[in-house]
Amino acid sequence: MDIGLIGLGNIGVHFGTRLLAAGHNLFVHDKSAKAKNHLVALGAIPCVSAKELASKVEIVLLCLPMPQIVVEVVAEVAEGEKVRIVLDLSTTGPSITQEVSSFLELHDIVLVSSPVSGGTVAAEKGTLAVMPAGPINAYKEIEPLLQVIGKKGQHVLTTSNDEVAISQGIYDAYTNLNLRYSQMAPVTTWEEKNTGNNLPAQIEIYADSEHADEYNFLFI
């Protein structure tokens, strides 16, 4: 598979090494010539810019150190002529992820966000925890790549922007369901108070790999 990798730091360099060892044709870009040359010596194809890289491959992986850098690089990637899917392996946070996803959508590019956890040793061994979230069809295309760089983690995969469905689900639950049998809530060990509503005290949200295209809610 022809793939691109932008960001060849302490974690990214191990991604590149493992992807090359797995037989992928890897195009790479990094501001550091030293980092880029290391992978070029192993068979990677260097690119002078993120735009050039995104004009040569359909799938671009990002492993970048700062959220603002992700935003800047994505803007250049979107100018590429061939890219269809961006797999962001950086740790950016939900606000940046949504900003990047909305921006890429304007260019008919799909984002799969997959933060990783485990450090450089796990990256070298391919045992990082990978936590992908994004449209399931795009995930199926990049799943073989994730299996090279990581071995565990939960999939949170849907067919659209998750925040809309989640917000609507919580709103519907709060407004249409009686989620508690009693309106009484404990104040102290001996005292109770009528809350005046049947809303839950806590909401937990989770996903599991057996039901990868849905979220589950636990109302407490």
C-alpha positions in Angstrom: 0.0 0.0 0.0 1.2 3.5 -0.8 1.0 5.7 2.3 2.4 8.9 3.6 3.8 9.8 7.0 4.3 13.3 8.2 6.1 13.7 11.5 9.2 11.5 12.2 10.0 12.3 15.8 10.5 9.8 18.6 7.2 8.0 17.9 6.8 8.7 14.2 10.2 7.3 13.3 9.1 3.9 14.8 5.8 4.1 12.8 7.8 4.5 9.7 10.2 1.7 10.4 7.5 -0.7 11.2 5.4 0.2 8.1 8.4 -0.2 5.9 9.2 -3.6 7.4 5.6 -4.6 6.8 6.1 -4.0 3.0 4.3 -0.7 2.5 5.6 2.0 0.1 6.2 4.9 2.4 6.4 8.5 1.5 7.7 10.7 4.3 8.1 14.4 5.2 9.6 16.1 8.2 11.3 19.5 8.8 14.2 17.6 10.2 16.5 16.3 7.4 18.1 13.9 9.9 14.8 12.3 10.8 13.8 12.0 7.2 17.1 10.6 6.0 17.0 7.8 8.6 13.8 6.4 7.0 15.0 7.1 3.5 18.0 4.9 4.2 15.5 2.1 5.0 13.6 2.6 1.7 11.2 5.5 2.3 10.6 8.1 -0.4 11.2 11.7 0.7 8.9 14.6 -0.1 9.8 18.2 0.2 6.4 19.3 1.6 3.2 18.0 3.0 1.4 19.1 -0.2 3.7 17.0 -2.4 3.2 14.0 -0.1 -0.5 14.4 -0.2 -0.4 14.5 -4.0 1.2 11.1 -4.2 -0.8 9.0 -1.8 -4.4 8.5 -0.8 -3.8 7.9 2.9 -1.7 10.3 5.0 -0.6 9.6 8.6 0.2 12.4 11.0 2.3 12.1 14.1 2.9 15.7 15.2 3.8 17.2 18.6 1.4 20.1 19.0 -2.2 20.7 18.2 -1.5 24.0 16.3 1.1 22.2 14.2 -1.6 19.6 13.3 -3.9 22.4 12.1 -1.1 24.0 10.0 0.0 20.7 8.4 -3.6 19.7 7.7 -4.1 22.9 5.8 -1.2 22.0 3.5 -2.2 18.4 3.2 -5.7 19.5 2.0 -4.0 21.1 -1.0 -2.8 17.7 -2.2 -4.2 16.2 -5.3 -4.6 12.6 -4.2 -5.3 12.3 -0.5 -8.6 10.9 0.6 -8.0 9.9 4.2 -6.0 11.5 7.0 -5.1 9.3 10.0 -4.1 11.6 12.8 -2.0 9.7 15.4 -1.3 12.9 17.3 -2.8 13.8 20.7 -4.8 17.0 20.0 -8.0 17.1 22.0 -11.6 17.1 20.9 -11.8 20.8 19.8 -8.9 20.5 17.4 -10.1 17.2 16.1 -13.5 18.7 15.3 -11.9 21.7 13.7 -9.6 19.6 11.6 -12.5 17.2 10.7 -14.8 20.0 9.5 -12.0 21.6 7.5 -11.0 18.4 5.7 -14.7 17.6 5.0 -14.8 20.8 2.9 -12.1 19.2 0.8 -13.8 15.8 0.5 -11.1 14.3 2.8 -12.1 12.0 5.7 -10.4 12.2 9.1 -9.8 9.2 11.4 -8.5 10.4 14.7 -6.4 7.9 16.6 -4.4 9.0 19.7 -1.8 6.6 20.8 -0.5 5.7 24.2 2.5 3.7 25.4 5.7 5.7 24.7 8.7 5.1 22.5 9.4 1.5 23.6 5.9 0.4 22.8 6.1 2.3 19.4 9.2 0.4 18.6 7.7 -2.9 19.5 4.3 -2.2 17.9 2.4 -2.5 21.1 1.0 1.0 21.5 -2.6 1.4 22.5 -4.4 2.9 19.5 -7.8 4.5 19.9 -9.3 5.2 16.5 -12.5 7.3 16.1 -14.1 8.1 12.7 -16.3 6.8 9.9 -16.2 3.0 9.8 -15.6 2.7 6.1 -12.5 4.8 6.4 -11.4 2.8 9.4 -11.6 -0.4 7.5 -9.1 1.0 4.9 -6.6 2.0 7.5 -7.1 -0.9 9.9 -4.1 -2.8 8.5 -1.9 0.1 9.2 -3.0 0.4 12.8 -2.4 -3.3 13.3 1.3 -2.7 12.3 1.8 0.1 14.9 -0.5 -0.9 17.7 -2.1 -4.0 19.2 -4.8 -2.8 21.5 -7.4 -0.1 22.1 -11.1 0.3 21.5 -12.7 1.4 18.2 -15.2 4.2 18.3 -16.5 4.1 14.7 -19.6 5.7 13.3 -20.8 6.9 9.9 -21.0 10.6 10.8 -20.0 13.3 13.3 -20.4 11.7 16.7 -21.1 14.8 18.7 -24.4 15.5 17.0 -25.8 12.0 17.7 -24.4 12.0 21.3 -25.9 15.4 22.1 -29.3 14.5 20.7 -29.3 11.2 22.6 -28.6 12.9 25.9 -31.1 15.6 25.2 -33.8 13.0 24.3 -33.0 11.0 27.4 -33.2 14.0 29.7 -36.4 15.3 28.3 -38.4 12.2 27.4 -37.4 9.5 29.9 -38.0 8.9 33.6 -34.6 7.6 34.5 -35.1 7.3 38.2 -37.9 5.7 40.2 -37.5 8.3 42.9 -36.9 12.0 42.9 -35.3 11.7 46.4 -31.5 12.1 46.5 -29.2 11.7 49.5 -27.8 14.9 51.0 -26.1 13.3 54.0 -26.1 9.9 55.6 -29.5 10.7 57.3 -31.0 13.3 55.0 -32.7 13.2 51.6 -33.9 16.0 49.3 -36.5 16.0 46.6 -34.7 17.0 43.4 -37.9 17.9 41.5 -36.9 15.8 38.5 -36.0 12.3 37.4 -32.6 13.1 35.8 -29.6 10.9 36.5 -26.8 12.0 38.7 -24.1 10.7 36.3 -23.8 9.6 32.7 -21.0 7.2 31.5 -20.3 6.7 27.8 -18.3 3.8 26.4 -17.8 1.7 23.3 -16.5 -1.8 22.7 -14.9 -3.6 19.8 -17.9 -6.0 19.5 -20.3 -3.1 18.7 -17.8 -0.8 17.0 -20.4 1.3 15.2 -22.4 2.5 18.3 -22.0 4.1 21.7 -23.5 2.9 25.0 -24.7 5.1 27.8 -24.9 4.2 31.5 -27.2 6.5 33.5 -26.6 6.5 37.2 
